[in-house]
């Protein structure tokens, strides 16, 4: 990643919901009390650049840790860390 210095912790990762104009139980988001899509996004802590986007996913079907394990975790170098909230 841009600005990486010997695998320092330079990414902040979190999930975010986006409202969509659909009517479907599969895409129901409790956050919006309506339909949405869920994405995992990682930003470079030093520059604010978007370094990773994973999705879309159905809200509520997967948790943050599940998405991280099937996506970004496999892209990290050995010993590379990310900053995340308690969902990870």
C-alpha positions in Angstrom: 0.0 0.0 0.0 1.0 3.6 -0.7 3.3 4.8 2.1 3.9 1.4 3.7 6.8 1.4 6.1 7.9 -2.1 7.0 4.3 -3.4 7.5 3.3 -0.7 10.0 -0.5 -0.5 10.6 -1.5 1.9 7.9 -5.1 0.8 7.0 -8.3 1.5 8.8 -11.1 -0.9 7.8 -14.8 -0.9 8.5 -18.1 -1.9 7.0 -20.6 0.7 5.7 -24.2 0.5 4.4 -25.6 2.3 1.4 -29.3 2.9 0.9 -30.9 1.5 -2.2 -34.3 2.0 -3.6 -35.5 -1.6 -3.7 -38.0 -3.7 -1.8 -36.5 -7.0 -0.8 -36.2 -8.8 2.5 -32.8 -10.1 1.4 -31.4 -6.6 1.3 -33.1 -5.2 4.4 -30.8 -3.0 6.5 -31.7 -2.4 10.1 -29.6 0.8 9.9 -32.0 2.3 7.3 -35.1 0.3 8.2 -35.2 -0.3 4.5 -33.1 -1.9 1.7 -29.4 -1.4 1.5 -26.1 -2.8 0.4 -23.1 -3.4 2.6 -19.4 -2.8 1.7 -16.1 -3.2 3.4 -13.8 -0.2 2.9 -10.2 0.3 3.9 -8.5 3.7 4.0 -4.8 4.6 4.2 -4.4 6.2 7.7 -1.7 8.6 6.4 -3.2 9.8 3.2 -7.0 9.1 3.4 -6.7 7.2 0.0 -9.2 4.3 -0.5 -7.1 1.2 -0.7 -9.7 -1.5 -0.6 -13.4 -1.9 -1.4 -15.1 -5.3 -1.0 -18.8 -5.9 -1.8 -21.6 -5.4 -2.2 -23.0 -7.8 0.3 -26.5 -8.3 1.7 -26.8 -6.4 5.0 -27.0 -8.7 8.0 -26.0 -11.8 6.1 -22.3 -11.5 6.9 -20.6 -9.8 9.8 -17.4 -7.6 9.6 -15.1 -10.4 10.6 -16.5 -12.9 8.0 -16.0 -10.4 5.2 -12.5 -9.5 6.4 -11.5 -13.2 6.4 -12.7 -13.9 2.9 -11.3 -10.7 1.4 -8.8 -8.2 2.8 -7.1 -10.6 5.2 -5.8 -12.7 2.3 -4.3 -9.6 0.6 -2.2 -8.5 3.6 1.5 -9.4 3.9 2.7 -11.5 6.8 2.8 -9.3 9.9 0.8 -6.5 8.3 -1.9 -5.1 10.6 -5.1 -3.0 10.1 -7.0 -0.7 12.5 -10.6 -1.9 13.0 -13.5 -1.6 15.5 -14.7 -4.4 17.8 -16.6 -6.1 14.9 -13.3 -7.4 13.8 
